[in-house]
Amino acid sequence: MILVRHGESTFNAQRKVQGHNDESSLTEAGLQGASQVGSALQDLSFAAVYSSPFKRARETTNGILSQMTAAKGSTPPTPQFTDNLREISLPLWEGLTFDEVESKFPELYRCWRDRPHELCMPLVTEAGTEEFYPVVALYEQAKRFWQETLPCHAEETILVVAHSGINRCLISAAMNLGVTGYKALYQSNCGISVVNFSGVLGDPAQLESMNQTGHLGEPLPKIRKNQKGPRLLLVRHGETEWNRQKRFQGQIDVPLNDNGRTQSQQAGAFLQSTRIDRAVTSPMLRPKETAEIILQHHPHIPLELEDNLQEISHGLWEGKLEAEIEQEFPGELQRWQQTPAEVQMPEGENLNQVWERAIAAWEKIVASTSANPADSAITVLVVAHDAVNKAILCHLAGQGPEAFWSFKQGNGAVSVIDYPDGATGRPVIQAMNLTHHQGGVLDKTAAGAL
């Protein structure tokens, strides 16, 4: 499933609340963004296209499909417009600027900012006035969309064009994050996200990437004005020969292969224009070399080593292929793939141990990153491993080890985490598993063992 948020609208530019208000249309920047999305998606074929019926989403959908038609010379599917993709309803606020909302509804606005799933507004219906929880209702709407849509598209690729709020809920519902994860994920105008389903809603799903903006000429999503806390760039190391062979490496110190060095160089070029103020890496060869290659564009930044960022210890599995593990430990590999939180690696670690040390390392980095006296966010590069990165991302999204396989981490991929309210505030995953710098929207890195 390829999810796209609509392009910049007139209300976006004016910082107005849109919701169900259908007065806004795309700006010139929004129209250009839709065309850029079409160019980015031109190599993909869609079995179906679904869109919100609101004008700003319709215009984005038409812009994407027109560009794809021009590039491919073939006509994509006719879009299907569904109310299940409409944006969140905020009846008290629609048409007001965010400044006006904060001024006129200070308590409700604080609830929206800090606990959006608890926000309650009066809703006038034919039966009278009733309590209405916008985020809860939107989450249920997202579940309905998946429940109605997924059974129709087994093993197919579809395009979904909608809005910031509903896209967050679509991702959250797919990954079973619940309504409390609403503000943990971010969606930029014309950002692209990829969700892989194994079946229907409730079956395991994987967030392959989230909020790609490289096709817009913006390597990373824009940082908020007056952000109080740091921005962290979480990177997985480049490919190793054992990744390519699907051989379990764990804490065996395997170096990058030539492709891994190329991926690291691509990540370095991708982040070349990004200011980096601090860099921390696992001390193992593959992430350390990845970090060193990236920092060639930032030679004044020293590289710090953090032992707790080391990869999971697979114990007696290390150095072995899947077939060898199955022969020596029958059934354990299937348990690792299906119920990873229940597996104790023989003479190695379990995921609870990885969770404990990875999160401790992450929180140590965040807490020890001082505020910038220039009042702009400090940016920290953190380079680690597949299992460690997944543990960190799951934790940031409010999930535990049972959700280990929910987030993909490609070799040389970049994720972006912001702390808009300070180091002790709620983190926001701005983007996840960006591999645009390696070519294309889909992550084509080796799906090798950890």
Summary of the structure (lengths in Angstrom):
residues: 450
radius of gyration: 22.0
end to end distance: 25.4
largest distance: 67.5
contacts: 1611
relative contact order: 0.13
helix: 42%
strand: 18%
